């Protein structure tokens, strides 16, 4: 595979067999190429195949077909070489020993990379400081918040000084300050010449850290765009949530130009728009109808994905 690419997949497939049920195709002939030194975002709804792809690239999972490589090393035939050059952060509780301290966790992982004890102590101290956990270094991980555990995952991913980082939803559970620090860290890592593949549902995060974003659904690659292009699709979408909306007003909302859909959840009415300016029309209509409990916001990336990418996905190729 081409040496210009740090990450490359060709016709990658992964099928999960289910006892007593139909097989589930998680990846369906996916092709992907990420250049060295690039920060690539991977976007798609839940079940799109993002995590499965990361697990195959990190040698945690075998593909059912196709090929994949990291820095030219095949993930199946050259597993040891791949593991030496990558750092992975899948988040959650997995991979952390909660009865050990943060420092002990990282020292353990340093030993797996066969780092000398003195060298490991220096690097562990450096990483704990870099991710903002130096003051918690000797506290048990079981006392950590979800965001602190996520930061420890990032430190673990960096312990072997990898050239390629695979980060699956790395900012879940982080507070805004920690998420901002993470974005700064990714920029530093890229400045050091590392390649980063990051899955996320957060467009602000993608716009802040990614050079390009790849969209996948149903295990297939739909296209690769710059974040600002996808951000343009999102800017037209708004969500208006109102309470105690009369049924005749709900019907009127559905007829307004630019309204994509109107949903009812108990006493709440949720209006999603797909045209810039439509949100203002919805708000005016609700206020004129005497509705007083109203809030606005952006739909999730997954919501917009289903409206926008689902309709134009094949046109992105």
N, C-alpha and C positions, 0 to 999 in steps of 0.2 A: 504494500500500500504506500501511497505517496508520503514522502518524508516531510512535506510542507504542512501536513496535518498532524496535530497532536492527538485528535480524536477522529476516528473514521469508522463508519458502519456501512455495510453493503448488504442489501436484501435481508436485513436482520429480522428474524422471526422468533417469537416465543409463544408457545401454546401450553396452557395449563389444563391438564386432564382432570376431570372431576368424576369421582366415583358415582355412578348412577345418573350422571348428567352429561350434557353436551360439553365438549371442550371449549375453553375460553381462549380466544386469540388476543393476547396482550400486545404483541408487536406483529405487524403484518407486512413484511418486506420493506422495512424502514431503511432509508439511506440518510446518512448524516456525515458532514465534514466540518470540523472545527479547526481553524488555523492556529498555529503556535502563537501564544501570547494574546489570544482573543478571549474576551469574556462573553460567553454565549448564554442567553436565557432560553429556557425550555418551558413553553406555556401550553396549557391544555386543561380541559375539565378533569375532574376526578375520574380515574379509570382510563385515561387516554393512553397510558403506557410510559409515563415519564419515569416513575420509580423503577419499573421493570428494566427500562433502558439503563438507568444508572447502576442497577445491580449487576447487569451483564457486563457493563464496562469496567466494573470494579471486581470482576471475577467471582462475585457472590452467587451468581446464577448462570447456568449454562444456557446458551441459545438453542432453540429448536432447529434453526437453520440460518444460513447467511454467515457473515463474518464481521468481526469488529476488532479494532486495534487501538492501542494507546502508544503514541510515539513509535509507531511501526511494529510493535510487538502484539502478536495475536493473543486475544484474551483467553483462548482455550488452550492453544499449544505452548504459549510462553507465559504462563500464569505468574511464575516467580518474578520475571522481569517487569511485568505490568504492575504487580503489587509494590515493587520497589520504587516506582515512579509516580504513584498516585496517593492522594489523600482523600478520604471520604467522610462525609458527615450526613447521616441519615436522620438524625434527630431522635426525639423521644427518649425512652429509658434504655433502649437497646445499645449495647456497646459501652455502657458506663457501669462501674461497680459502685453501687450507692453506699455501701458500708465503708468504703475507702474514702480518703480525702481527695480533693482535686489534684493535689501534688502527687499522691500515691497512684492515682489513675494514670497520670501522664508518665510517671516513672516506669510503670508497668509497660506502657506502650513503647516507651523508649527501649526497654529491654527486648521487646519483640523485634525492634529494628536493629538490635545488637549494637546499640550505642554504648560507649564506655560510660561508666557511672559518673565520672567528673563532667564529661561533656554533656550527659543527659541532664544533670542538675542545673547546669548553666542554661541549657535550652528550655527546660521546663519553667524555670524562673522567668526567663524572657517571654515565653508565650503566655504565662499567667498574667504578667504585667500588660502584655500587648492586648489581651482580650478583656482586661478590667477585672480580673479575679485574684489579683495578688493578695488583697486583704482577706480573701476567703480561702486561700491556698490550703490551709491545714484544717479546714472544716469538712465534715462528712458530706458527700454529695447528696445523701438522702434528705439533708436539710435545705437543699438548694431549690429555688423557684424554677419553673419551667424555662424561663429565659436564661437563667444562669447555667442550667444544664445544656442549653443550646450553645451557649458560648464555650462551654467546656468541650463540646463536640467539635467546634471549630478549631480549638487548640489541639485536640487529638488529631484532626485532619492534617495539621501542619507539623506534627512532631517529627516526621521523617524527612522534612524539607522537600516536599514533592514538587515535581514540575507541572503536574496536572491535578486540579482539585475538582471533585464531584460533590456538589452541595445540593441536597434535596430539601427544599423548603427551609433554608437556614435561619430565617428570622421569625419563625413561628414561636410565639410566646415571649418574644423580646419586647421591652418597652421602647418607646420612640427614640430615646437617647441611645440605647444599645443598638437598635436597628440602624441609626445614623452612623454609629461607630463601625458597624459591620460594613456599611457601604464604603466608608473611608478605607477600611482594611482591604477590601477587594481591589480598590484602586491602587493601593500600595503593592499588593501581590502581583497585579498586572505590570506595574512598574518594574518589578523584579524579574519580569519575563515569564511568569507562570501563566498557564492556561486554566480558565475556570469555566465549568459547565454548571449552571445553577437553575434549578427548577423553582418556580414561584408563581403565585397567583396575584402578586402585588405589582401593578403597573408602575407605581412610583418607584419601586425598587428596581424593576427592569429598566426604566428610563435612566435611573441614576447610575447603574453599574454595568449594563450590558452594551456591547458594541452592536450586536444583532440578536434577534429573538426568533426562535424556531417554533412554529405552531404545529402541534400534533393532535390527532383525534383518532380513536379507534385503532391505535397502533400504527398509524400512517402519518408521514410528514406531509403537511398541507402547504407549507411555504416558510421562507425565512425573510424577515423584514427588519428594518431599523426600528428601534423602539418608538421614535417619534411618529412613524407611519401608523403603528398600532394605536398610539395615543390619540391620533386624529380620529380613528374610528370610535374610540371611547368617548371623546369630548361631546359627541352628539347625544349621548345616552344619559338620561337622568332618571331618578326614581323619586316619586312623590308618595308619601304615606299619609293617609288621613283616617280619622276615626268618625264613626257615626255618619257615614255618607248615605243619604236617601237613595233608594233603588233607582229612581228616575234620573238622579244626577250621575250615578254609575253608568247608566246607559248613554247619557250625554257625553261623558268622558271618553267612552269607547269610540265615539264618532268624531272626536277632535282630530284635526290634522297632526300627524307626527306621533300619535299614541300607538305604541307597539302592542301593548296588552294591558288589561286591567284585571287584577286578581283580588279575590276576597279571602281573607284569613280571619275568621271570627268577626270581630267588630271593626277590623281594619280593612281599608281598601288600598291596594298597592298599584300605582300607575307607573308604567315604564315607557319612556319615550325613545324615539330613534332618530329624531330630527332636531338640530340645534334650535333652541328657542321654544320648543314645544312644552318644556317644563314650565315656563312662565305662563303659557296659556292655560295649562292645567291648574296652576295655583290661582290665577285670576278667576277661573270658573268655579273653583271650590269656595273661594272667599265670597264671590257674588251669590253663591247658593247658601251662604250662612254657615259653612263648615269652619270651625275654629281650631280644631286639633289637627295641625298639618306640619309635616316635616319633610325635608328634602335631603337627597344624597345621591351618591353614585351607586349603580348596581355593581355587583361583584364582577370580576373578570369573567368568571364562569357564565354568568347570566348574559353578558355581552357576547361572549364567545358563541353561545348557542344562537343568538340572534344574528350576529354579523358574520363570524367565521363559518358557521354552519352553512350559510347561504352562498358564500363566495370562496369557500376553501379551495375548490378545485381550480379556481381562476388564478390562484397564487403561484401555481407551478411555473 
